[in-house]
Amino acid sequence: QTNSYDCGVWILAQMAAVLRGYDITGVKEHDITSFRHFLQVLIHCVEVPT
């Protein structure tokens, strides 16, 4: 990571890797924008109870 604002995204990428049974993430710095979009899509799929 070469910036000071993607720390949380990297943590979420690592958590996703561990939940899938991997030790480390395969996400590279140039993939972070796509991974951020992937997270946004997942969030929009969550049903909010009313």
Residue pairs with C-beta under 8 A, 6 or more apart in sequence:
1 7
1 10
1 29
2 29
6 32
9 32
9 35
9 36
9 39
10 25
10 27
10 32
12 35
12 39
13 25
13 27
13 32
13 35
14 24
14 25
16 25
17 23
17 24
17 25
17 26
17 27
27 35
